[in-house]
Amino acid sequence: MTDKKLKAITPLRSAIHELLNHEAEERVERIEKEFKAGFEKVNSYINTVTVFGSARFLDDNQYYKQARKLGSELANIDFTVITGGGGGIMEAANRGAYEAGGKSVGFNIELPHEQNLNPYTTDSMAFRYFFARKVMLVYAASALVCFPGGFGTLDELFEVITLVQTKKMPAVPIILMGSEFWLPLDTFFRNSMLEKLGTISYGDEDLYMITDDIKDVVKIIQANQEISSVYTIPKN
């Protein structure tokens, strides 16, 4: 390469480098602000339960009805219901808590489709970043209840199980609602991952429980009411 061409490229490379640094600084600043606002929000609540599940179920779906009932039951024993703020299971759990006069929080995510804040929240926050939103959904919860869902639901579930498995977060109850949906996955964990391949260890299959009974869920949550996340910012 000639000296002339090199001199022409060097200023351009320097400008690109400066632009990338500026964009990185702005992104880090946005992330920091989102985390700070999120922690301030979750720290204003105690005894919270986070509910995951599909955004696509309508109010005539059996799981929607169960999630709505669960939200109501939790509100009646003074638990705050936290969801991702969208439709389907999230709406149902928020709706149950809202209709029972309880605290109903939605941590919404900004998406180009399929995610508008449902009307059954008493408090909410919109997130730009999925990872910041997942931190807030999980780390302040006394328990997590996971209804059937799609890739997003499974992503949230597997991340929580991994964090508990690796002791990066407290061993909160992880309750899977709907045995018809979850038992085939449980069988895969036990038969393929544990027994056949050894990709998980004995005891990992007990990090969660499967049930169809709302009463069981409420009993488990009440029994673990004093669990609080080590990640929650202490109040002054």
VOGU-731867 format. One line per field, with one value per residue (C-alpha): residue number from 1; residue in one letter; x, y, z. Coordinates in Angstrom, 3 decimals. Layout:
VOGU-731867
num: (NUM | ...)
residuo: (a | ...)
c1: (X | ...)
c2: (Y | ...)
c3: (Z | ...)
end
This chain:
VOGU-731867
num: (1 | 2 | 3 | 4 | 5 | 6 | 7 | 8 | 9 | 10 | 11 | 12 | 13 | 14 | 15 | 16 | 17 | 18 | 19 | 20 | 21 | 22 | 23 | 24 | 25 | 26 | 27 | 28 | 29 | 30 | 31 | 32 | 33 | 34 | 35 | 36 | 37 | 38 | 39 | 40 | 41 | 42 | 43 | 44 | 45 | 46 | 47 | 48 | 49 | 50 | 51 | 52 | 53 | 54 | 55 | 56 | 57 | 58 | 59 | 60 | 61 | 62 | 63 | 64 | 65 | 66 | 67 | 68 | 69 | 70 | 71 | 72 | 73 | 74 | 75 | 76 | 77 | 78 | 79 | 80 | 81 | 82 | 83 | 84 | 85 | 86 | 87 | 88 | 89 | 90 | 91 | 92 | 93 | 94 | 95 | 96 | 97 | 98 | 99 | 100 | 101 | 102 | 103 | 104 | 105 | 106 | 107 | 108 | 109 | 110 | 111 | 112 | 113 | 114 | 115 | 116 | 117 | 118 | 119 | 120 | 121 | 122 | 123 | 124 | 125 | 126 | 127 | 128 | 129 | 130 | 131 | 132 | 133 | 134 | 135 | 136 | 137 | 138 | 139 | 140 | 141 | 142 | 143 | 144 | 145 | 146 | 147 | 148 | 149 | 150 | 151 | 152 | 153 | 154 | 155 | 156 | 157 | 158 | 159 | 160 | 161 | 162 | 163 | 164 | 165 | 166 | 167 | 168 | 169 | 170 | 171 | 172 | 173 | 174 | 175 | 176 | 177 | 178 | 179 | 180 | 181 | 182 | 183 | 184 | 185 | 186 | 187 | 188 | 189 | 190 | 191 | 192 | 193 | 194 | 195 | 196 | 197 | 198 | 199 | 200 | 201 | 202 | 203 | 204 | 205 | 206 | 207 | 208 | 209 | 210 | 211 | 212 | 213 | 214 | 215 | 216 | 217 | 218 | 219 | 220 | 221 | 222 | 223 | 224 | 225 | 226 | 227 | 228 | 229 | 230 | 231 | 232 | 233 | 234 | 235 | 236)
residuo: (m | t | d | k | k | l | k | a | i | t | p | l | r | s | a | i | h | e | l | l | n | h | e | a | e | e | r | v | e | r | i | e | k | e | f | k | a | g | f | e | k | v | n | s | y | i | n | t | v | t | v | f | g | s | a | r | f | l | d | d | n | q | y | y | k | q | a | r | k | l | g | s | e | l | a | n | i | d | f | t | v | i | t | g | g | g | g | g | i | m | e | a | a | n | r | g | a | y | e | a | g | g | k | s | v | g | f | n | i | e | l | p | h | e | q | n | l | n | p | y | t | t | d | s | m | a | f | r | y | f | f | a | r | k | v | m | l | v | y | a | a | s | a | l | v | c | f | p | g | g | f | g | t | l | d | e | l | f | e | v | i | t | l | v | q | t | k | k | m | p | a | v | p | i | i | l | m | g | s | e | f | w | l | p | l | d | t | f | f | r | n | s | m | l | e | k | l | g | t | i | s | y | g | d | e | d | l | y | m | i | t | d | d | i | k | d | v | v | k | i | i | q | a | n | q | e | i | s | s | v | y | t | i | p | k | n)
c1: (0.000 | 1.333 | 1.970 | -0.699 | -3.386 | -2.312 | -2.624 | -6.132 | -7.265 | -5.755 | -8.044 | -11.076 | -10.072 | -9.535 | -12.969 | -14.642 | -12.809 | -13.962 | -17.543 | -17.565 | -16.172 | -18.840 | -21.631 | -20.264 | -20.195 | -23.773 | -24.920 | -23.235 | -24.863 | -28.317 | -27.789 | -26.634 | -29.702 | -32.014 | -30.504 | -30.645 | -34.295 | -35.160 | -33.542 | -35.255 | -38.564 | -38.175 | -36.757 | -40.050 | -41.817 | -41.477 | -42.895 | -43.040 | -43.833 | -42.835 | -45.066 | -43.812 | -45.780 | -46.951 | -48.106 | -50.432 | -53.087 | -56.536 | -58.888 | -60.708 | -57.506 | -57.225 | -53.785 | -54.957 | -57.752 | -55.309 | -52.878 | -55.709 | -56.790 | -53.213 | -52.829 | -55.955 | -54.857 | -51.439 | -52.948 | -55.216 | -52.180 | -50.377 | -47.922 | -47.039 | -47.463 | -44.769 | -44.871 | -43.354 | -46.344 | -47.598 | -50.628 | -51.567 | -50.308 | -48.733 | -52.029 | -53.894 | -51.662 | -51.693 | -55.447 | -56.104 | -54.032 | -55.525 | -59.120 | -58.402 | -57.151 | -53.535 | -50.237 | -49.730 | -46.454 | -45.534 | -41.949 | -42.610 | -40.128 | -39.939 | -40.557 | -41.689 | -44.617 | -46.519 | -45.726 | -47.956 | -48.446 | -51.628 | -54.219 | -54.127 | -51.016 | -50.818 | -47.189 | -44.935 | -41.638 | -40.639 | -37.246 | -35.094 | -32.782 | -33.952 | -31.113 | -31.891 | -35.565 | -34.789 | -32.629 | -35.516 | -38.037 | -35.943 | -33.698 | -36.312 | -38.732 | -39.607 | -40.806 | -41.155 | -44.140 | -43.776 | -46.814 | -46.596 | -45.074 | -42.733 | -39.045 | -39.105 | -40.682 | -38.166 | -35.312 | -36.439 | -36.929 | -33.556 | -31.708 | -33.288 | -32.529 | -28.938 | -28.496 | -29.812 | -27.809 | -24.580 | -25.488 | -25.477 | -28.858 | -30.804 | -32.605 | -36.095 | -39.031 | -39.352 | -42.848 | -43.951 | -47.715 | -49.241 | -48.036 | -49.244 | -46.884 | -43.909 | -43.684 | -42.275 | -39.490 | -38.932 | -38.648 | -36.022 | -34.049 | -34.103 | -33.686 | -31.407 | -29.542 | -29.139 | -29.149 | -27.924 | -25.528 | -24.713 | -24.913 | -26.587 | -25.927 | -28.164 | -30.178 | -30.493 | -33.775 | -35.124 | -34.450 | -38.044 | -41.416 | -44.385 | -48.011 | -51.529 | -52.880 | -53.038 | -53.411 | -50.039 | -48.423 | -49.823 | -48.722 | -45.174 | -44.982 | -46.298 | -43.797 | -40.983 | -42.340 | -39.195 | -36.944 | -35.522 | -32.974 | -29.383 | -29.386 | -32.071 | -30.681 | -31.094 | -33.298 | -31.583)
c2: (0.000 | 3.414 | 6.142 | 8.261 | 5.588 | 4.916 | 8.593 | 8.633 | 5.560 | 6.497 | 9.506 | 7.444 | 4.605 | 7.082 | 8.637 | 5.216 | 4.331 | 7.549 | 6.940 | 3.407 | 4.604 | 7.301 | 4.819 | 2.359 | 5.036 | 6.048 | 2.426 | 1.773 | 4.916 | 3.780 | 0.340 | 1.859 | 4.114 | 1.195 | -0.986 | 1.817 | 2.583 | -1.112 | -1.796 | 1.237 | -0.146 | -3.707 | -2.474 | -0.734 | -4.099 | -7.052 | -10.581 | -10.687 | -13.566 | -13.481 | -15.247 | -16.312 | -17.750 | -17.336 | -13.929 | -15.586 | -17.235 | -15.611 | -15.390 | -18.604 | -20.654 | -22.990 | -21.678 | -18.064 | -18.919 | -20.606 | -17.682 | -15.248 | -17.285 | -17.513 | -13.739 | -13.301 | -15.851 | -14.215 | -10.750 | -12.080 | -13.114 | -9.796 | -10.892 | -8.552 | -10.163 | -9.278 | -10.213 | -9.126 | -6.845 | -8.272 | -10.292 | -13.926 | -15.420 | -12.111 | -10.313 | -13.060 | -12.998 | -9.194 | -9.223 | -11.584 | -9.477 | -6.226 | -7.430 | -8.613 | -5.150 | -6.229 | -4.941 | -5.840 | -4.902 | -5.162 | -5.015 | -4.457 | -4.756 | -2.497 | -4.721 | -4.017 | -6.412 | -8.594 | -6.673 | -3.900 | -3.241 | -4.919 | -2.746 | -4.669 | -3.214 | -0.869 | -0.095 | -0.660 | 0.028 | -0.301 | -1.826 | -1.430 | -4.323 | -7.900 | -8.728 | -5.807 | -6.755 | -10.387 | -9.308 | -7.331 | -10.089 | -12.702 | -11.307 | -9.846 | -12.772 | -14.999 | -17.571 | -18.012 | -19.622 | -20.679 | -21.489 | -23.039 | -20.766 | -20.407 | -19.701 | -16.616 | -18.525 | -21.366 | -18.874 | -17.287 | -20.666 | -22.107 | -18.979 | -19.123 | -22.833 | -22.217 | -19.364 | -21.505 | -24.542 | -22.518 | -20.777 | -17.357 | -16.646 | -17.970 | -21.296 | -19.860 | -22.140 | -22.656 | -23.958 | -25.213 | -25.068 | -27.573 | -31.171 | -31.986 | -29.348 | -29.758 | -33.518 | -34.399 | -31.878 | -33.258 | -36.764 | -35.517 | -33.944 | -37.114 | -39.781 | -38.097 | -35.339 | -37.039 | -40.817 | -41.263 | -38.387 | -37.032 | -33.421 | -32.482 | -33.797 | -35.700 | -33.148 | -30.788 | -32.456 | -31.311 | -27.602 | -27.206 | -28.807 | -29.516 | -29.192 | -28.508 | -27.336 | -23.622 | -24.500 | -26.294 | -23.239 | -20.907 | -23.222 | -23.416 | -19.652 | -18.997 | -21.463 | -19.520 | -16.054 | -14.909 | -15.553 | -12.282 | -11.814 | -11.001 | -8.856 | -6.440 | -3.041 | -2.486 | 0.400 | 3.286)
c3: (0.000 | -0.951 | 1.627 | -0.062 | 0.379 | 3.957 | 4.857 | 3.376 | 5.354 | 8.739 | 9.475 | 8.466 | 10.782 | 13.600 | 13.048 | 13.072 | 16.276 | 17.946 | 16.801 | 18.197 | 21.516 | 21.730 | 20.944 | 23.517 | 26.199 | 25.415 | 25.507 | 28.858 | 30.226 | 29.043 | 30.571 | 33.867 | 34.030 | 33.255 | 35.957 | 38.514 | 37.756 | 37.776 | 41.150 | 42.648 | 41.383 | 42.681 | 45.962 | 46.699 | 47.016 | 49.371 | 49.133 | 45.358 | 43.021 | 39.370 | 36.856 | 33.416 | 30.498 | 26.938 | 25.732 | 23.205 | 25.384 | 25.374 | 28.341 | 27.421 | 27.689 | 30.704 | 31.630 | 31.397 | 33.832 | 36.209 | 36.088 | 36.777 | 39.787 | 41.026 | 40.784 | 42.864 | 45.474 | 45.819 | 46.202 | 48.951 | 51.008 | 50.380 | 47.721 | 44.876 | 41.466 | 38.942 | 35.260 | 31.986 | 31.562 | 28.285 | 27.266 | 27.801 | 31.049 | 32.049 | 31.618 | 33.449 | 36.539 | 36.648 | 36.125 | 39.008 | 41.384 | 40.083 | 40.437 | 43.984 | 44.909 | 45.173 | 43.828 | 40.191 | 38.496 | 34.822 | 33.553 | 29.893 | 27.010 | 23.982 | 20.936 | 17.365 | 17.839 | 20.339 | 23.517 | 24.785 | 28.490 | 29.674 | 31.468 | 34.764 | 36.377 | 39.346 | 38.564 | 35.572 | 33.887 | 30.238 | 29.454 | 26.378 | 27.203 | 27.698 | 30.088 | 32.410 | 32.432 | 33.274 | 36.200 | 37.679 | 37.066 | 38.840 | 41.536 | 43.863 | 43.716 | 46.666 | 44.122 | 40.374 | 38.690 | 35.080 | 32.934 | 29.445 | 26.850 | 23.914 | 23.409 | 25.629 | 28.506 | 28.180 | 28.011 | 31.280 | 32.947 | 31.917 | 32.982 | 36.443 | 36.838 | 35.740 | 38.219 | 41.074 | 39.926 | 39.900 | 43.172 | 41.550 | 43.121 | 46.129 | 45.751 | 45.425 | 44.568 | 40.807 | 40.129 | 36.711 | 36.234 | 33.820 | 33.958 | 30.429 | 29.051 | 31.399 | 32.053 | 28.603 | 29.173 | 32.674 | 31.200 | 28.748 | 31.596 | 33.662 | 30.960 | 28.441 | 30.233 | 33.633 | 33.131 | 29.566 | 28.953 | 32.408 | 31.263 | 34.556 | 38.047 | 40.446 | 42.374 | 39.423 | 38.521 | 41.884 | 41.344 | 40.143 | 40.785 | 38.511 | 39.579 | 38.330 | 41.672 | 42.526 | 46.213 | 46.129 | 44.579 | 47.229 | 50.060 | 48.713 | 48.280 | 51.781 | 53.232 | 51.549 | 52.279 | 54.082 | 51.089 | 49.792 | 47.079 | 47.955 | 44.821 | 46.022 | 46.966 | 50.743 | 51.815 | 53.595)
end
